Amino acid sequence: MRHAILGAGGIGGLLAAALAHGGGDVVLLMRPPASSRYPGRMRVDSVVLGQLDVAVPAAATLEEPVDVLWVTTKATDLSAALALAPPDRVGRATVIPLLNGIDHVALMRGSYPTVLAGSIRVESERVGDGQIRQGSPFLRVEVAAAHPVTDQLAAAGIACRVHGDELTLLWDKLAFLAPVADVVTRRWPSPSPAAPTSTQTRCGPPTTRPRRRCAAPCRRTLTPRANRKSTLWPARSSAALRSAAFPGPTPRRSPISSSGAATQTRDPHRGCPTRH
């Protein structure tokens, strides 16, 4: 199966390296400023996958047929990035976007005939050209329907779940991520050497208090008075919210990244548009 990956940041780079390491045929789609700095290899330091060092070719635009086009850009870069994958060259390939939010799916269905909604649960960042650090104890891709790509993900060491309900798949992540982003950004407004580490935070032990403080805004967001009976806003318990955000065994971590900075604060600190 041949894969094209649009977006070579923390998510796209991790996915490219994992798929290539698992035997997939992978090409990264990168704009010229980034491609000129790209060394031609992806080096990954991953809690889940270990150390990977694999050659992954890059191209300025999609030139050959592919089976799957992964879209891993930020929402703010989406429109410009899609120019690298013209619809006539994508053809009948399955397009799987892994962006946060919900609006991007309809946008891409206006250009591509086969779009499979997807989501990814991971903390991963690009720390240099061709260098990725994945620090979360979880890594899982979710797709809205069965597809052969799930076998490729399994071969690459990435857990994959077929959700079966597109709306719930998209809302489950967004409904937790949005209030958590707000809470974390307000509580840890800027990275600094004195910022709390990933195993100790200013609001107590990482296994309880940070997530409890994030869960309350989530419940309020998920169950607004006017929508409590709506299927789009299902009531969530604290346990369910934690499960949605931290799939698998409950990690002994806070919403602070391994670099000592809240993941939602890194972009504004660097002068980049926020990702949420």
Residue pairs with C-beta under 8 A, 6 or more apart in sequence:
1 24
1 25
1 67
1 68
1 148
1 149
1 152
2 24
2 25
2 26
2 27
2 64
2 65
2 66
2 67
2 68
3 16
3 19
3 24
3 25
3 26
3 27
3 66
3 67
3 68
3 69
3 70
3 152
4 26
4 27
4 28
4 29
4 62
4 66
4 68
4 69
4 70
4 85
4 93
5 12
5 15
5 16
5 19
5 26
5 27
5 28
5 29
5 69
5 70
5 72
6 12
6 29
6 69
6 70
6 71
6 72
6 73
6 81
6 82
6 84
6 85
7 29
7 70
7 71
7 72
7 73
7 74
7 77
7 81
8 16
8 28
8 30
8 34
8 38
8 58
8 126
9 72
9 73
9 74
9 125
9 126
10 124
10 125
10 126
10 132
10 133
10 134
11 72
11 98
11 120
11 122
11 124
12 28
12 70
12 72
12 73
13 28
13 42
13 44
13 124
13 126
13 130
13 132
14 44
14 46
14 49
14 122
14 124
14 132
14 134
14 139
15 70
15 72
15 98
15 120
15 158
16 26
16 28
16 42
16 56
17 42
17 43
17 44
17 52
17 54
17 56
17 132
18 44
18 49
18 52
18 156
18 157
18 158
19 26
19 152
19 153
19 156
20 26
20 42
20 54
20 55
20 56
21 49
21 52
21 54
21 156
21 157
22 152
22 155
22 156
22 157
23 155
24 152
24 155
24 156
26 56
26 57
27 56
27 57
27 58
27 59
27 62
27 64
27 66
28 38
28 56
28 57
28 58
28 59
29 58
29 59
29 60
29 61
29 62
29 81
29 84
29 85
30 38
30 58
30 59
30 60
30 84
31 60
31 80
31 81
31 84
32 60
34 129
35 58
35 59
35 60
37 129
38 58
38 129
38 130
39 129
39 130
40 55
40 56
40 57
40 58
40 130
41 53
41 54
41 55
41 56
41 130
42 52
42 53
42 54
42 56
42 130
42 131
42 132
43 52
43 53
43 130
43 131
43 132
44 51
44 52
44 53
44 131
44 132
44 133
44 134
45 51
45 131
45 132
45 133
45 134
46 52
46 124
46 132
46 133
46 134
46 139
47 134
47 135
47 136
47 137
48 134
48 136
48 137
48 138
48 139
48 157
48 158
49 134
49 139
49 156
49 157
49 158
60 84
61 83
61 84
61 85
61 86
61 89
62 69
62 84
62 85
62 86
62 89
62 90
63 89
65 89
65 91
65 93
66 90
66 93
67 93
67 94
67 149
68 93
68 94
68 95
68 96
68 149
69 85
69 90
69 93
69 94
69 95
69 96
69 112
70 96
70 97
70 98
71 78
71 81
71 82
71 95
71 96
71 97
71 98
71 99
71 104
71 108
72 98
72 99
73 81
73 99
74 99
74 273
74 275
75 99
75 100
75 101
75 103
75 104
75 275
76 273
76 275
78 99
78 104
78 107
82 108
82 111
87 111
87 112
90 112
92 113
92 114
93 112
93 114
94 114
94 115
94 116
94 147
94 149
95 108
95 112
95 114
95 115
95 116
96 115
96 116
96 117
96 118
96 143
96 149
97 104
97 105
97 108
97 115
97 117
97 118
98 118
98 119
98 120
98 141
100 173
100 174
100 177
100 275
100 276
101 170
101 174
102 167
102 170
102 171
102 174
105 115
105 117
105 166
105 170
108 115
109 115
116 143
116 144
116 145
116 147
117 143
117 144
117 166
117 169
117 170
118 141
118 142
118 143
118 144
118 169
119 141
119 142
119 163
119 169
119 170
119 172
119 173
120 139
120 140
120 141
120 142
121 138
121 139
121 140
121 142
121 173
121 245
121 247
122 134
122 136
122 138
122 139
122 140
123 134
123 135
123 136
123 257
123 258
123 263
124 132
124 133
124 134
124 135
124 136
125 132
125 133
125 257
125 259
125 263
125 266
126 132
127 133
133 258
135 198
135 257
135 258
135 259
136 251
136 253
137 248
137 249
137 251
137 253
138 246
138 247
138 248
138 251
139 158
139 159
140 158
140 159
140 160
140 161
140 247
140 248
141 153
141 158
141 159
141 160
141 161
142 160
142 161
142 162
142 163
142 169
143 149
143 150
143 160
143 161
143 162
143 163
143 169
144 162
144 163
144 164
144 165
144 166
144 169
145 162
145 164
145 166
146 162
147 162
149 160
150 160
150 162
153 159
153 160
154 160
159 248
163 169
167 232
171 232
172 244
173 244
175 218
175 221
175 222
175 233
175 236
175 244
176 218
176 241
176 244
176 245
177 245
177 276
178 221
178 276
179 214
179 217
179 218
179 220
179 221
180 214
180 217
180 218
180 245
180 255
180 264
181 264
181 276
182 217
183 213
183 214
183 217
183 255
184 214
184 255
184 256
184 262
184 263
184 264
184 265
185 262
185 264
185 265
187 202
187 203
187 213
187 262
188 195
188 196
188 202
188 256
188 261
188 262
188 265
189 265
190 265
190 269
191 259
191 260
191 261
191 262
191 265
191 266
191 269
193 260
195 256
195 260
195 261
195 262
196 202
196 254
196 256
196 260
197 256
197 260
198 206
198 253
198 254
198 256
198 257
198 258
198 260
199 206
199 252
199 253
199 254
200 206
201 209
201 210
201 254
201 256
203 209
203 210
203 213
204 210
206 252
206 253
206 254
207 250
207 252
210 254
210 255
210 256
211 238
211 242
211 245
211 254
211 255
212 238
214 255
215 238
215 241
215 242
218 236
218 241
219 235
219 236
219 238
219 241
222 233
222 234
222 235
222 236
222 241
223 233
223 235
223 236
224 233
227 233
228 235
236 244
242 250
246 253
255 262
255 263
256 262
256 263
257 263
257 266
259 266
261 269
264 274
264 275
264 276
267 273
267 274
267 275
268 274
